[in-house]
Amino acid sequence: MIYITQLVFVKEGKEEIFQAFEDFAIPLMEKYGGRMLYRIRPDKNNFISCESEAPYEIHVISFETEQDLRDFMNDDSRLRFIHLKEASVKAMLLVKGEKM
């Protein structure tokens, strides 16, 4: 099992476009054994310390294998919607790991 934590920074005014991508991508993950364990949309009061811009959303996702993740990322139907992600996401910090 692998775990991915994503800090997602969305371009100002592009939140609806980002949501359109998520509405497609999140259910598609299940086809590849992916699960959205946590999807958090924090406000500035949720941070004890924040030395730079706060993320729009924080995701914790799991996949059974690295191959399952690759298959999801390369899914043809996902790639047809990737322009929505590219139009709305300013930056993303992704951390991969395993449960300890």
Secondary structure as GFF3:
##gff-version 3
##sequence-region A 1 100
A	DSSP	beta_strand	2	10	.	.	.	ID=ss1
A	DSSP	alpha_helix	15	31	.	.	.	ID=ss2
A	DSSP	beta_strand	35	40	.	.	.	ID=ss3
A	DSSP	three_ten_helix	44	46	.	.	.	ID=ss4
A	DSSP	beta_strand	57	63	.	.	.	ID=ss5
A	DSSP	alpha_helix	66	73	.	.	.	ID=ss6
A	DSSP	alpha_helix	76	88	.	.	.	ID=ss7
A	DSSP	beta_strand	89	97	.	.	.	ID=ss8
###
